[in-house]
Amino acid sequence: MTHRLVRVELTVSDLDQAERFYVDGLGFAVAHRGVIDPAMATLLGAEQVTAVTLRRGGQTLVLQAFQPSGDRYPGGATSCDQLFQHFAVPVSDIKAAYARLQAAGPSPISPAPQLLPARSGGVVAFKFRDPDGHPVELIEFPDRHDDGIDHSAIVVMDVARSIEFYRDQLNFSVAARQTNTGPEQDRLDGLASVSVEVVALAPKRPTPHLELLGYRSPRVRPTVRLAPRDIAATRVVLEVAELPGWSVSLADGSRARLIHDPDEHAIVLISYS
């Protein structure tokens, strides 16, 4: 049983640069900076990992710099690549949030914030990349305001296969399902002729949650498994009830295990029991 999505972890090339971007541009606050548990570093295949823990509205984002470092974010990456994984930052006033973000120097995926049709959720959203190339989304909901991190979204090759994995292996449930199309979605994704199935998957505690992005058009571009030290690597950390089989012991008394979903997205499972 998955209790909750604990945090999102990004591999970065320059901790100071990444910290400034997320603090100044998106309103995160620094909670901690230091070297992570050596056992966790070993689990991630590193000699040492230095991390900055950021918080926003009760949710956690961790920036991690690896020694040794890995490959840079692939050039020419698009929103329908299999490696694509963004996290969404909800805001109450996207015009003000967009203006603040511009001073931090994002690389836009969308030309500007896009108002999606009611059939696609009626949200206003803007996708962009941080200094390392990680995609992020600003999102304003029409009927609610949640602070922190709303969800992490991953591109998948086979929606049914991914639902089966997250439902049967990790006990997520399907909370919503829709297909997004139209010129607004094209502009949001920086693509042409988009048709994407969006499936919201909820753990026991549903925020943040996961979203599956199943692109029917354009075709998903497949990628190989990333090493945790590669800059494009993103991990969600899930708290689970128990960890059957192999896992490592951490200094805080928890146990951890690194797994991958059918599309090679990395997941760290943590059990405190």
N, C-alpha and C positions, 0 to 999 in steps of 0.2 A: 504493500500500500504506500503510495506517494502522498505524504502529508502536505508538502508545499514546495514551491520553487524558492530556494533560499537566496540565490544571487545569480547574477550574470558575470562571467569572467572574460576579459579581453586580453589577448597578448599584444603588447605594444613595444615599439622600438625605443621610445624616449619617455620615461615616466613623467618628467617635469612638463614636457610639452603636452602630453595627454591629460595630465591633471589640470593644467591651465585651461585646456579646451573645455573639459566637462564642468569645471567649477565656474569659469567666467561665462561660457556660452550657454550652459544648460542648468545652472543653479544647483549643482551637486555640492555637497560639503565634505571636506576631508575628515574621516573618522579615525584613520590609523595609517601608518606607513612603517614598513619593516620587512624583514625576511620571513617568508612563510615557513611553516613546519617542514623540517627536512624530509620527513616521511612523505608528505604531500608532494614536495619537489621531486622526490624519487619516483613517486607514482606517475608524475607528469613527464618523466624522462629527463630531468634537469639536475645539474649539479647544485644550482641555487636559483631561487626565484625571489625577486624583490617586488613587493606589491604595495599599491595605494588603495585603501578601501574608502569608497565614496558612498554617501547616503543622500537620498532624496525622498522625502515623504514616507519614511519608514522602509524603503526598499534599498537594496544594496547592489552596487556595481564595483567590481574589483578589477583594477588595471595591473597587469603582471608583466614584468620584464625578466626574460630568461637568460641564464648563463649556462651553456652557450646559446646564442640567439639562433633563430631559424630563418626561413625564406621570407622575403618581403611579400606584401599583398600582391596578388597577380595583377599585372597591367591589363586594361581592357575588360575588367570584370563587369558583369551586368546583373540586373535584378532577377534574372531567371537562371543564373548559374546555380548548380547544385550546392556549392559551398556557401551561397548567400544565407546570412543569418543576421537579422537586425533586432534591436529592441526598441520599443515604442515608449516615448516620454510624453505623458498626457499633460496638457496645459489648459488653463481656463481662458486665455486670450492668445490665440496663435499669432495674431499680428504683432503683439508686443514681444512674444517669445521669439518670433522670426527675426525681428529687428535686433534683439539682444544677441541672437546666434550669429548674425552677419559679422559682428565685430570680432568673433572668434575665428573667422575664416574657414567655414565649412566648404566642402566640395559638393555642389548640388547634384542630386540625381533628378529631382523635380525642378522645373524652372521657377516655381513659386508654390506657396500653399494652394492645394487643390480641394475644392468642395466636391465631394463625391455624391452621386445621386442617392436618394432615399433607399433604393433597392440594394445599394452597396454600403449601407450603414449611415449615410448622411453625415459622415465626419468630414472635418477639414484636416488635411494631412500634408506633410512635406517630408520627403526623404532626401538624405544627404549622407556624406561620408566624413569621418573624422580625419585627423592628420595622417593616420596610418592606413586609411581606406575602409575601416569598418563602417558598414551602413547603419544609420540610426533614423528614427522617424519621430517627428513632432506630430502630435495628434490632439485635436480638440473634438470632444464628443458633443452631439447636439443636446443631450438630455442629462448629462452628469459631468462631474469633475472629480477625477481621482489623481492624487499626486503620486510621485514616485516613478515606478516602472509598471506599465500596464501589461506588456507581454513580450515574449521573444518569438519571432517568426522565422521559420526555416523553409527553404525550398525543398520539395520532395519530388522524386520521380514517379511514385505510385501512391496516391492518396490512400487507397484502401489498405495497402500493405503497411503504411505508416500508422494509420488508425489502429490496425490490429496490433502492431508492436506496442504503441503507447497505452492502449487499452488493456491488452492481455498481460504484458510484461510489467507495466508500471501503474496500472489501475487509474489511468486518466479516463475521463468521460467526455463525450462530444457535447459541447455546450451550445454551439451554433455552427451553421454551415450555409455558405452562399457562394455564388459565382459573380465575380466582378469583371465588368467589361466597360468599354466606352472610351471616349476621348479623355475624360478626366483621369481614368485609370492609366491610360497610356502616358499621360504627362506625369502622373505620380511616379510611375516606375521607370520613366525615361526609355520606354520601349514603344513599339508599334503593334497595333492589332492585338492587344492583350485580352486574353481570356484566362482568368485564374480562379481556381476553386480555393476558397479560404475556409479552413476548418479550425474552430476554436476548441482546444482541449483543456479541460480544467482538472487540476488535482483536487484533493480534499478541500484545501483552502485555495479558492480559485484565482486570487490575484497575488502576484503576476501569474499569467497562464501562458500556454504555448499556442502558437498558430501554425498550421501547416499551409504552405502555399504551393498548390498544385497547378503549374502553368500548363494549359492546353495549347496556348499560343502566346508568344513564340515557344518553340520547343526548349525544354530544359537542357542546358549544356552540362554534361556530366563532368565530375572532377574526381580526383583521387583523395584518399584519406590524408588529412593534414596531421603533422606532428604538433603536440601542444605548444612547442616553441615557435612554430610558424606564425607570422604576424596575422594571417587571415583566420587563425584558429580562435573560435569562440566556444565557451563552455557554459551550459546551465548546470547549476548545482541543485540537486533535489534531495530533500530530506525524506528518507524512507523508513518504514517501521522496523525493518531488519535487513541484514545483508547475508543471504545464504551464500555459501561458497567462499571463494577467496576474497580477502580484503586486507587493508593495512590499518594498523592502529595509529591514531594520532595523539598528540600530547594532551588534548583536551578531553580524552576519554572516548571520543567518537571513533568510528571506523569508516573507511572510504574505499571506493572502488571506481575505476574508470571504465566506462563502456561506450559503445557507439551504436547509434540507431541504424536502420537499413540504408540510410543515405550518408553514413559516415559522420554525422554530426556528433560531437563529443558530449558526454553526459558524465558528471561526477555524482555518484550516489553517496550519501552520508547517512549513517545511522547513529543515533545517540543512545540507543538502548543496548 
